[in-house]
Amino acid sequence: MIFGAGEVGRFAAYYLALNPTISKIAIVDKDYSKAYSVAANAKFSASYFSISKDVAAFQLDLSDIERVVEKIAEIEPSAILHASTTIPSSFYNPLIQRRMKEIGFRKYCPAHNLAKDLFPLYKLMLAIREAGLDVKVVNVSSPDNAHPVLGKIGLCPTIGAGNVDIISSCIRKMISDKITTPLQKISVTLIAHYAIYYCMLPPEKIQFWYRDKAIKNLPFYMRVKVDGNDWTPKFNAEDLIRTANDVAFSAQGYHTQMAAASAVRQILCIVENRMEVLHGSGVNGIPGCVPAKLGGKSAEIVLPEDLTLDEAVKINEVGMKWSGIEKVEKDGTVIFTEEAVELLENALGIHRKKMGISEIEEMGKELLFAYKSLSEKYSNRTTDCSPL
């Protein structure tokens, strides 16, 4: 069952439709025409390979928990892929870049817009709990920051996809190509918060977007093994991450396909009960990404012998703070950093130092209004930005 018929949901549907393990797929979106388009294309694309799939489309608004509960209980999915948001990145990214240039602001904090992803995810997790089903959830919408919030209130998804998993996957492929060794013999362990992406951009992008001091201060853990042997000292870890970022995120649309592939791999681990070790974000409600053994029943954090869980959490908490979250309180309240507060106020006109669980929807609406206002200002027209 896929929630969100945007770019990630669309690619995920295509990948799953071609997999023989999956017999039925349900595409859910607030916009039925989008859900129908994705479902029809996935179904008929699979037919080219003589694969017949039952792919259905449903119109649901995640804010209507009662209807979502009914549909989940009716379908009883073996797994759920959540890929919905209230503001797609393709809409807000150009706007925030232009706005920051306009006001000369150089302290970008990606977590300033957490509410746009957290709201639909929060509603979905509430609906699953109310439906009384033990269904595993793979989430691609801000898992590094959203899961620590929902984990505080017992609503954490099973695992998060994309983000650091994309970077580690690209690194593994780059090493395979460089040393002409099959992928199966190469393993990359990368423990980091998704903020590592922003800190490892090319200098010309960092110069505008980001705080220079953070480039050298954001911690991560990396280990590369080839045929079971430690090859980590043979590589410059920062160069690998920087190059992987450039490969994965420089071309428009690349990361959405890879995020979908990351999510589908996790879905298949759950459905097929593979018990495979992979990279997952927000596992057990901790921030950032860690290696995890994923199967049909759970996701279990599996760390290298030379790193404790406390050390891994501390690494990723630094990244979460860099992204704009000072801390998440016991009740799930998000405390924003000073930089995030400044960005919200100066760029978007939103005055918030924190966001409680009960304020997620309201702040999501504030973000949507602010970005629509910027869109009208810069293009002199109203842009439709309905939740995915």
C-alpha positions, -999 to 999 in steps of 0.1 A, spaced: 0 0 0 16 32 -12 5 66 3 15 94 -20 14 94 -58 42 119 -62 76 111 -78 88 86 -52 54 69 -50 53 66 -88 87 50 -92 81 27 -62 49 15 -78 67 7 -111 95 -12 -93 70 -32 -72 48 -40 -102 78 -57 -118 86 -78 -88 71 -113 -88 67 -113 -50 41 -86 -49 6 -96 -61 -14 -65 -52 -6 -28 -50 -28 0 -37 -20 35 -46 -35 62 -23 -35 99 -28 -56 129 -20 -59 135 -58 -76 105 -73 -64 114 -108 -28 112 -97 -33 79 -79 -51 65 -110 -24 76 -134 3 59 -113 -17 27 -109 -26 25 -145 10 31 -157 24 6 -132 -1 -21 -142 3 -17 -180 40 -11 -179 44 -45 -162 23 -61 -189 51 -55 -214 70 -81 -195 40 -105 -194 35 -96 -157 -1 -93 -146 -6 -72 -115 -36 -60 -95 -29 -23 -90 -57 -2 -76 -61 35 -70 -79 51 -40 -87 87 -31 -80 94 6 -71 125 26 -48 115 54 -63 141 76 -96 121 74 -84 95 99 -118 76 100 -117 69 63 -80 60 63 -87 35 92 -115 19 72 -94 15 41 -64 1 59 -86 -23 78 -103 -33 45 -71 -39 25 -50 -53 54 -17 -45 36 14 -66 43 34 -34 43 29 4 38 52 28 20 46 64 30 58 90 5 33 119 10 40 155 20 20 187 21 46 207 1 67 189 -25 104 198 -26 101 207 -63 78 235 -53 95 250 -22 133 245 -30 135 271 -58 115 295 -36 136 293 -5 168 296 -25 155 327 -42 142 341 -9 175 336 9 194 353 -19 170 382 -18 175 388 19 212 378 20 205 350 45 231 322 46 219 299 74 198 273 58 182 247 81 163 220 63 143 211 94 125 244 93 99 227 71 96 195 91 58 200 96 51 196 59 62 159 61 54 152 97 17 161 95 6 134 69 29 108 85 15 115 120 -20 111 107 -11 78 90 5 64 121 -25 74 142 -48 56 117 -27 24 118 -29 24 155 -66 29 155 -71 2 129 -54 -22 154 -31 -38 127 5 -46 132 16 -34 97 51 -23 91 57 11 77 86 23 54 87 61 54 106 83 29 94 117 42 120 133 65 126 101 85 159 114 101 139 141 119 103 129 119 109 95 135 126 109 167 94 131 171 69 103 166 90 78 186 84 99 217 47 93 214 48 56 204 40 62 167 74 56 151 74 40 116 93 8 113 122 23 92 130 52 70 143 50 34 163 72 11 186 100 25 218 85 38 209 51 23 211 68 -12 246 82 -3 259 48 9 245 30 -21 262 54 -45 295 51 -26 293 13 -29 287 15 -66 316 40 -71 340 18 -53 329 -12 -73 335 6 -105 369 20 -93 384 -13 -82 365 -34 -108 350 -57 -81 315 -71 -80 290 -52 -58 283 -84 -38 318 -83 -24 316 -47 -12 299 -34 19 297 2 31 286 12 66 277 48 69 263 62 102 252 98 98 224 122 98 210 134 64 226 168 71 258 152 59 245 159 24 243 196 30 278 197 46 294 179 17 283 200 -12 307 215 -36 324 247 -23 305 270 -46 271 258 -32 283 258 4 295 294 -1 259 306 -6 238 281 13 255 270 44 275 279 76 311 272 68 319 262 104 296 232 101 315 217 72 343 205 94 323 198 126 296 174 114 306 139 125 299 106 107 312 70 108 322 51 77 337 17 71 344 1 37 349 -37 34 359 -56 3 356 -94 5 354 -91 42 386 -71 45 387 -35 59 396 -11 30 385 21 48 420 36 50 424 33 12 397 59 6 391 95 16 357 93 33 348 130 28 356 128 -9 335 97 -13 305 113 4 310 146 -16 312 127 -49 282 105 -40 262 136 -32 271 151 -66 261 119 -84 228 114 -65 215 149 -62 229 171 -89 206 158 -117 170 166 -112 149 135 -105 178 112 -97 173 111 -60 135 104 -63 142 73 -82 169 62 -58 147 70 -28 120 48 -43 145 20 -49 157 23 -13 121 21 -1 112 -8 -23 142 -28 -11 130 -23 25 94 -32 16 106 -65 0 127 -73 31 95 -70 51 71 -88 27 96 -116 20 110 -117 56 146 -115 42 163 -104 74 188 -83 54 212 -57 69 208 -23 52 208 14 60 177 27 77 168 61 91 149 68 123 150 31 135 135 28 169 130 66 169 167 76 170 178 104 147 197 99 115 207 67 97 222 34 111 227 -1 98 197 -23 106 186 -59 101 152 -57 86 127 -86 82 90 -93 84 87 -86 121 110 -58 130 140 -36 123 170 -43 146 199 -19 148 232 -36 140 263 -15 148 300 -22 141 319 -37 170 339 -5 175 308 18 179 282 18 207 246 28 203 251 59 225 280 70 202 259 65 171 231 85 186 254 113 195 268 114 160 233 118 145 221 142 172 248 166 160 235 163 125 199 168 137 210 200 154 228 212 123 195 206 103 177 230 126 164 209 156 180 217 190 162 188 206 130 168 208 114 168 242 98 138 259 63 147 247 75 151 211 78 189 211 104 201 186 127 228 198 142 247 168 178 260 168 184 297 167 194 295 131 161 277 122 141 303 141 159 331 122 152 314 89 116 310 96 112 346 107 134 364 82 126 343 51 91 331 56 76 354 83 68 325 106 74 332 143 80 299 161 107 287 184 91 253 189 64 230 176 43 207 198 25 176 185 -8 195 186 8 223 165 20 202 136 -10 208 114 -11 246 121 26 250 113 22 230 81 -5 255 70 18 284 79 45 270 57 21 263 29 8 299 31 43 313 32 55 294 2 24 301 -18 29 338 -11 65 336 -23 53 318 -54 28 345 -62 54 372 -55 80 357 -78 58 345 -106 27 368 -102 4 338 -103 -11 314 -78 5 280 -78 -16 249 -69 2 230 -41 -22 203 -29 -10 177 -5 4 147 -22 
